[in-house]
Amino acid sequence: MAGKADKVAAVIRVGGATAKQAAAKAYDLSSDPLIQAKARKLAENGAKFYRAANSPEARRAYRQAADFFSKTRKK
């Protein structure tokens, strides 16, 4: 029984060390100014795409396409 407990403790220790290394790497990446600029640019692009997809023109085009598809299926 003691052997299993030691193995379990070792696995937990190794897992904790791995998690700590991953967190340190993520922190280093997130504090890098180039990565921050890239993330900011991606967020801005995402906001532009979201606004474009939810614009009244996009909704109108979606409705027109849906009507067209439903009419062609009925024929």
Secondary structure, DSSP 4 states (H G I P E B T S, - for coil): -HHHHHHHHHHHHHHHHHHHHHHHHHHHHHT-HHHHHHHHHHHHHHHHHHHHHTSHHHHHHHHHHHHHHHHHHH-
